[in-house]
Amino acid sequence: MMLGRAEKKGLVLVAVLWIVMLLTVMVATLGRNSRLDMKVRQITTETLRCKWACRAGIETAVGVLNEDPRESDNLLDLWSDNDEDFNDIMLEGCWYNVRAIDESSKLNINTVTKEQLLGLPYMEEYIADAIIDWRDNDDSPSGEGVEAGYYDNLPFPYRIRNGSLKTVRELLLVKDVTEELFYGEDTNLNDELDANERDGDENPPWDDGDDELDRGWISYLTCYSYDKNVDASGSNRVNINEANERQLQNSLGIPQSQAQWIVERRGNNGLNSIADLIDNSTPQQPPQSSGRGSNQAQPLDLQTFYDIADRITVDSGNQIAGRVNINTAPRDVLVALLGGEAADEETADNIVAYRVGLLDGMQSIAELLQAGLVDMNTFKEIANSITTRSDVYTIRCVATADRGGNSGMRLQTEAVIDRSSSPCRILYWYEGASN
């Protein structure tokens, strides 16, 4: 059957329409794939830029820390207060913000006592016991704590550490340590109360909506801090449990009579703390007859103790773990360090107020006693736990891509660095999307 001319034209028209439709679908598909490819390329480019911007921020902070004087470390130093070099630094296609946090401003989770843990905000006794059990090397639960049996019987079991924690985030494995307790309201760790951190339960994380930043335990606890056993000049401290009389005289510049008294004071068992050299009966000033030629032992006076406190030690190691820097520790850490009682809050407030007026911070731990910030008994209790210098810092850098005036991809890098060696040692490194 032969088709007419009109019918042939109709079939051709239908064929053309089908071809047009197929071409349209192909063009749309190709366009969509092209847009996806462009989006992927944009994200890849932004991620790469942010990665190296974060690296630039970390290196900037490391440079500032390396140039920082080592006599003491305080919150007025450039590593802590440096808007010009650390905030909204523009690079090509992105900008970054960087912060340095002194790890010695925190309690060391590997050396902190249960009593000090209980002085932290929102800490409960059963959690403190669980933390102690996590780090100790036995399988006997302490108080309300738990040991290996609890973790072995979880739906997804894991092994208890029974040793020193390697990172502070390991605390999240401990029974009843939640993200809310650990991070507080500052979930992005920028030390600011962002909109989603003050809106109650409208957006994660949950917060109390009171427009005050409640910090979590990550702001108060560390596993990296230590004190180098050197004085402000970088010289090794004199071990008063090992040095003989002549060494004490020559190294500390004290009379032979006081050097003799130190040797007698330490006896056969040695001193537990440099604070054991003084007590409530210690004279304020050196006696008039304390010349170098005196053959009679004379007690160390307070003024001489203040002068030599930073140059003496009872520890023979090169590093002493867990000491808290009284120049940088936040109020809540000071309260916990002192014991967590109501009276300790007033003492912590006085310490914070006193150091605000110091351009270079406290140069020696003895300044707490010399300035009347603590009494003799309190000083003797905490002397082995405090310092005025730091070497380990956490550096957090957040880089944000610039999309023509709008914010694009964000990347956060966190590094824990030890500046005591050159080049500095990287103790921890993590990078990932910040939102």
C-alpha positions, 0 to 999 in steps of 0.5 A: 500500500503506497503512502500518500504525500501528506502521510509521508510528510506526517511521518517525517514530522514525527521523526523530526520531533522525536529527534528534537526531543532526544536531542533536548534530553541529551543536552539537558543531561549533558548540561546537568552533568556539566553543572555537577562537574563544575560544582565538583571542581569548585569544591575540589578547588576550594578544599585545596585552597582551604587546606593550604590556607590552614597550613599557612595559619598553622605555620604563622602561629608556629612562627609566633610561638618560636619567636616568643620569649621563654622567660614566662608565658601569659595571655598578653603574649602575641601567641594569645593576643594577635588580631593582626596576624591571626584574624581574617587573614586574606589569601587568594580565594579564601581567608583564615582565622587561627588561635593558639591555646596553651596546653599547660593552661589545663589539667593533665588528665594523666596526672590530675587527682580525683579531687581536682576532677571533681572541681570541674563544672558538671563533673560527677563522682561516678564519672571522675572514678571512671576516668581514673579507672580508664587510665590506671593500670589495674582491673579493680574499680575505684569507688563508682568507677568501672574497669575492663568488664564494662567495656567488654560487655558493651554492644560494640565492645572495646578495650580499656586503656589502662594507661596514659591517654594518647589524645584528650578526645579519648575521654569520649570512650570513658563511661558516661562522658558525653559529647555535651559534657566534653565539648560544652556549647562551643562545638566548633571550638572557636571560643565564641557563642554562635547562633546555633549555640544559643538557640536552645534545642532549635538547632544542634547542639542543644544549649541552655539559650542563656547567651553565655558560653558554657565550655566543655571539658576539652577546654580544661583537660589535656594529655600533652602538658609538661614543664621543662625542668629549667629556669627562666634563662633555660639553665637546668634547675639545681636539684636540692635533693642531690646537690652538695653544700658547695654546689648549692652555694655556687649555683644559687648564691646562698651562704654556706650556712643556708646550704648546710641547712638545706642538706640537713633539712632534706635528710636521707629521705629527701624533700617532696617539694621545693615548698618543703623548704619553708613553713609558717615559722620561716623568717622573712629576711636573712639573719644578720649573721648569715655570712658565708663564713658561718659554721652554723646552719641557718634556715632559708628565709622567705626572701631568699626562697622567692629569689631562688624558687624558679632555679631549684627542683626536687625532680631529676627528670628533664620534663615534669608532666602535668604542671599547670601554668598559673599565668594562662589557666582559666578560672575554672581550672584554677578553682579545680587545681586549688580544690574546688571549694567555695573559698578556692573560687575567691582565690582563683578570682584573685589570681586572675585579677592579679595577673591581668595587671602584669605585662610579663606575667608571673616569673616564678610560682613563688610569686603566688605566695609573695603577693599574698594570693595564697597562704602557706598551706595552699602553696605547699599543696600546689607547688608541685603542680604549677609552673609559669612557662609552657611549650606545648600548644594546640593551634586551630585554624579555620579557612573559608573559601571566598565565593565573590563575597559569600562564604564557601567551603570551610575547613578546620585544621588542628595541630598540637605542637611542642616548640621545645625543639627546632623544628617543633614536633607535631604531637597531633594533627587533624583536618576536616570540614568544620560544618 
